[in-house]
Amino acid sequence: MATYCFIANYHLTPLQIEIARRLEREGTSCVFVTVNSRLAQEIADAGWAGERLLHLTFDSERSEADFNEDAICYNDLLVADRALRHTPDAGLRFLYRSARKLCDFFELHDVRFVFSEPTWAHERLAAALCAASGRITFLTPFTIRYPSGRFAFFENGDQDRLYSIEAPSLGEPTQTLVDIANSPPPSYLKRNDQLLKQASTISARIARLRRFMTRERIDPRDPTHIQSRWHTLQTKGGEEIKRILYRFVSRQAVDEELLRAPFVLYAMHKQPESSIDVLGRYYEDQSALLLAIWRSLPSGWNLLVKEHTNAIGDRAPSFYRNLQRWPGLRFIDEKTPMPMLLERTQAVFTVSGTVAYEAALRGIPAFTFAPMFFNQFDRCQRITIDDLRAARNISELIETMPPASAATNDLVASEILRNSFAGRFTDVVSDPTVLDPANIEEIMAGFRDLTRADGLSRET
């Protein structure tokens, strides 16, 4: 029988272990891959040791010959990784070595599916190897955002399409586009605000300083940890300073006078973050994107930019100053309610953000620079810089969009619901209740339908 492989990802690991336990009880063999020594011990203690656990380790000195696989773009993997990019030579050696080990591990266990986040270079390496194999499928169980409390299996490390299952056990979806549009916002947004508030306390800052001094969480063999104390100080120390300085950044309050003029909205991404550095690769320079959008504005229009509340501390004050010198490019109060802005905006721009999905559900023109599964809605299009250059201005881009079709969009919404499942598939920090038995059972229903659909496809 084919094997399922989980690539451990920090606080997501407890959920992955529990799902693997349930799968094995029901007859599906599971194996694990990790890059962290503590997680390797945790996984081994849970019952996966020896040949059933692959521990990939980082060695900055060890040399390794190139792995001859044309399908792997190692440089792309390296640049998008927030840790390995600091040590490019050693990072490439780690990826070459890991590619060999992953191929051997997948073959040894006859792996059919690999379940993983697409955040780190070794995870994306696994996705590329799966695609090149022609027989292994890389899937990311991830929230579909709307409606909240549902997840789907996304293919190949991106979020441009859901893995097609259409399980008969789910029946026909009963929710329409209007129902989904009126559903509560994703539950993780409220939890993110709580975590942000906790992180800004004095005690949390002291704890981060202590961890920097003691390096108690740094695994010298973990490629996702920045090994250089100097690089860590630059990164983490810089975040603390920029978080303090952000209070001096000029942001405009949103009032009726501001909303009276036509505007388009850009929602900033937290960075570094996989939503922009991985899903939005080649469009990760948000400063350049904002300028490209601004120069395409019709005369008299504004570009309102809303900072991500979790991103305060990511950018230096100079980032905002350099952009604010362009007339009509305005950073607004990051606490401005999104519904207020969506009601009045001419269009929404983002790289891969949920705001485009929200807009699409309401028939508001939305543009993403990354290919996303919600581009299927008729008022949500993926665009490129070339599209901005080719159009007379943004108004023309909006005018050439098809009119909103309730029938078409209901079909798209139904397709998303048919290929998604109830359950919160996230880490134990973002949602401490994910290990509740009821949630585990909901998630397992999705895995069972995946297994059943895969068995049927192999028979045919």
N, C-alpha and C positions, 0 to 999 in steps of 0.2 A: 504494500500500500504506500502511496506517495506521502511525503512528509511536509509539514508546515514549519516554516522557520520564522522566528521573531528576532528582530534586531533591537536589543534593549536600548531604551532611551530614558535614562535617569528616573524622574518621578513617574514616568509612564510604566516603568518596569513592573511594579506590583500588580497592575491591571493585566499586563501581558502574561505574567506568571499564572494568574488566576484563570485566564482564558485558556492557556495551554494545559493547565490541570484538567479543566472540564473537557477539552478536546480529547485528551488522552484517555479519560474515562470512557469516552464514547467511541474509542477505537482509532483515532487519528494520532499518529506519532508526531511529536514536536521536538524541535531543536532550537538552540539560541546562539546568537552572536552578540558579543559585547566588546567594548574598548576600555572598560573601566574595571580596575581591580576589585573595588568594593562590590560593584554589581556582579562581577564574576563569582565572588564568594556567595552573594545572596542567591544567585541563580543556582549555584552548585548545591547550596543548603536546601533549596526547594526541590532538588531531585534531578537536575540536569548537570551532570559532570562528565568528565572523561571525553569521549569522542562526540558526545551530544552537545558540547559547549565549545565554541570557537572564540578564543580571546585574542583579538588583534591588538598588538602593542606598538607603541611609537618608540623608535630608537633614532635619535638625531644623528648618530654617528654611522650606523650600519649602512653599507652600500648594497645596492640591489640592481640587477640588470633590468632593462625595460621589459615590461610585459607586452608581448606582441599581440595586441588586440586593437584593430583599427576602429572598432565601434566605440572605444572609450576615449573621450576628450578630457584627458587628465588636467589640462590647464584650466578648463572651465570649472571642474570640480574644486580645484585648489583656490581659485580666485573667490569663489562664493563661500568658502569656509572661513568663518570669523576667527578661527584659531590657527589653522595651517597656513593661512596667508602670511603670517608673521615669520614663518620658517619655510620658504618655498622649496629650497633644495631638499631638505629633510622631509618636507610634506610630500613631494613627488615620490621619493623613495618609499615612504610609508604606503602610498597608494599602489605603487607597482607591486610591492610585497603582498599587500592585502588582496589585490586582485587574484593573484595565484591561489592564495589560501581560501578565498571565498569560492572560487571555481571548484577547487578540490573538495571543499566542505559540502557544497550543493550537490556535487556528483556522488559523493560518498553516501549521502542520505537520500538520494533521489527526491530532492526538494521540488515540490509542485508550486507552492505559493511562498513568497517572502512578504512578511508584514512589517512595515517600518514607517517611521517618519522620514521625510525627504530633506532633513535639515543639514546634517553633517556630510562631509565629503565621502566618508566610508558608506553612508547610507545611500547616497546618490550613485556611488560606484556599484553597489549591489543592484540598484535599479538598472543601470546600464548593462551590467553583466546578464541580468535576467532577460532584458530585451534582446541582447545578442545571442542568447542561447536558443531562442525560438520555442522553448518548452516550459520555461519557468515564468510565472507572472508575479510582478512586484505590485503590491497593493498597499495603500495607505488608508486605514480606517480613520475617518475624520468627520467632524461635524459638517452637516450641509447648511448650517447657519439658520436658515428659515425653512420650515418651522423649527423652533428650538427643541432640543432633546432628541434629535435624530442624527444618525451617522450613515455614511456610505463608504464603499470601497473605491478609492480613486486609483487609477492606473498609472504606472510608470513614473511615479514621483512628481507628477504635476497634478493640477486640479482642473484640467480642461474637460475631462469626461469621467463619468461614473462607470465602474465595471458593471456590465449588463447582467443582471440576475433575473429580475422580474419573477420573483418567487410566487407560485400559485397560492402559497399559504397566506400571503398578504391580502389577497383579494383586490378588487378595484378600489383605487383611492377615492375617498369621499370628499376631500378638501379641494376647493377651487382656488384659483389664483387670488380671488378676493379674500378668502379665508386665510390664506398664507400671509397676504399683505397686512392683514389686521391682527396677526398673531403677535404675541409679545416678543420683544427683541431677544436675541440669544442670551441664555443665562450666564455665559462666560463673561459678558460685558460688565455685569454688576460685580462679579467676583474679581475681575481685573481691577476695578475701581477700589475694592476693599484691599487688595494686595498692594496697590499703589499707595494707599493711605498708610498702611502698616510700614511700608518701606521708607516713608518720609519721616518717621519718628526718630528722635535722638537715639533711642536704644537700638533701633535697626541700623543706624549709621555707625554706632560704636561697634556693633557686632560685625559689620562688614569690615571695619578697620582691623578688628582683632583677627578675623580670618585672613586678611591680607598679610598681617605680621606673622602669623603662625603657619600660614599656607596649609591649614589642616584639611582642606578639601581638595588640594592639588595632588593629582596622581601623576608622577613623572612619566608614566608609560601611557597616559591617556592623550590621544591626539586632539581631543576637544578642549583640553585645558591649555591656556597660554602658559608656556613653561618659563619664559623670561620674567623675572620679577620687575624689570624695567618696563617691559611691554604691559604687564598687568597694572603697574602704577599709572602708566600713560592712559590706559583704557578705563580702568575702574576709578582712579583718582580724578581723571578728566570728567567722567560722568558726574561725580559728586560736585565738582566745581561748577560745571555747566548747569546742573540742577539748581544751584543757588543763584547763578547769574540770570537764569531764565526769568526771574521776577522783574528784571530790568528791561526785558524785551518788550517793545511797544506792540500791543495788540488792541485792535479796535473792537469796542462794544458793538453788538449788532442791534441796531434800532431801525425804526421805520424809514428814516432818511437814507440809511445805507441800502436797505432792501428795495428802495424805490427805483434805483438804477438797475438795468439788466446786469446779471452776473452769472458766471459759472463757478462751480465749487470744486476745489481739489482737497481731498482728504489725505493728509500726510500718513506715511507708514513709519512705524517704529523701525529703527535701523541701528545695528544689524539685526535682521530677522529674516526667516526663510520666506515670508510672504513677499518680500521685495528682492532679497539677494539671491533667492533660488527661483521662486515662481516668476519673479520679474527680472530675471537676469538679462543684462544688456540694457535695461531701463532703470538701473539702481541709482543713477545720479538724479536725485529728486530736484536739485537746484537747476540742472539743465532742463529737466522736464517742465518745471514751472515756467522757465523763461520761454520754452517752446510754445507752451499754451498761451502765455501772455502775449507773445508777438502775433498770435493768430486771432486775437480778440477783435471783434468789430469796434469801430469808434464808439466811445461812450459806455462800453461794457467794462465791468470790473472782474477781477479774478480774486475770489475770496478763498483763503487757505486756512484750513482748520487743522491745528496740530493734534497729533494723537496724544491722549493724556498719559499713556504709558511711555511716550517718547521724550518726555521732559528730562533733559540731561543728555540726550543723544547728540544734540547739535549746539555748536558755539553761538554766542550772540551775533558774531559776524555773518553767520549763515543767513539770519533773518535780515540784518541790516543791508547786506548786498542785494537782496531781492526787493526789499521795501523801497529802494530808490526808484523803481519803475512805477510810473503813475498808474494807479488803479489796481496794483497788486497789493492786496491787504491781508495781513495775518489777523484773524479774528480771535476773540476769546474762545479758548479750547473747550470751555464748558457750555458753549452755545448748544441748545438742543438740536439734534440733527433734523427731526421732523419740521421744525420751523424753517430751516434752510431748504429742505427738499420741496416744501410748498411753494417756494418763490424762485428757485434756481431755474435757469434756462437749460442747464445740463450739468452732469456730474463727471468728473475725471478722477481716476485712481489707477494705480498699477494693478492691484488684485483685490482691493478692499471690499468688505461687506457692503459699504455704502452704495456701490454700483448695483448690487443685488437688491437692496432696499428700493433704489430708484426704479429698477426694472420692474419690480412687483407693482409699482404704482404708475407705470407707463411713462415715467420721466426719462428723457434721453440720458443715457449713461455710456461712458467710454472707458475701457480698460486697455492698458498697454500689454498686459499678460493675457494669454488665452485662458479663459475661465469657463466653467460649466454653465454659468448663468448667462453667457453670451448667446445661448439659444433663444432667450427672450428677444422679441423683435425690436425692442428699444434699448438693447444693451449690446454694443458692438465693440469688438477689439479693433484698435487702431494702432498705427505706427507713426513715427515722425514723418515719414514720407506722405502719409495721409494728410497731416497738418500742412505740409508744404504744398501739396497738390490742390487743396481746397482754397477758395477765395478767402474764407475765414471760417471761424467756428460756426457761425450762423448757417453757412452752406452745408457743413457736416450734419447739422441738426435737421435742416430742411430735406436732405436726401435720405433720411431714415424712413423706413416704412411706417405707416400709421399703426398705432397699437391695435392688435386684434385679440379680443378676449378669447375667441375660440382657439387661436394658435397658442396663446400663452397658457391657456388651461391645459392643452396637450403637453406642453413643455413641463408645466408643474406636475402633471400626472406622471410623466416619465421619471422625473426626479423622485417622486414619492414611491413609485413602483420599484425603484432600485436603491432605496434607502430603508433604514430600519430604526425602530424605537431604541433608545439607549444613548447614554452619554459616554463616548469613548474619548477620554481625556486623562490627564495626569492627576495624581492624588493631591497636589497642591492647588491646582486650578479648581478642582471639585473634590473635596474630601469624601463625598458620598458615592464615588464611582464604584467602590467595592461592596456597596450594599447588595445583598442577594438578589433583590428585584431587578436592579440595573444589570447585574451580571447575566441574569436569565434573559433579559431583553437582548443584550449583546450576543449571547450564544444563539439566539434565534437567527440572527443575521449570519453567523458563521455556519450554522447548520444549513441554511438555504444556499449559501455559497458552496458548501461541500456537495449538496444535492445537485445543484445546477452544473457543477464541474463534472460530476459523475455522469449526468445525462449527456453532456456534450461529448465526453470521451466515448460513450456507447454509440453515439451517432457518427 
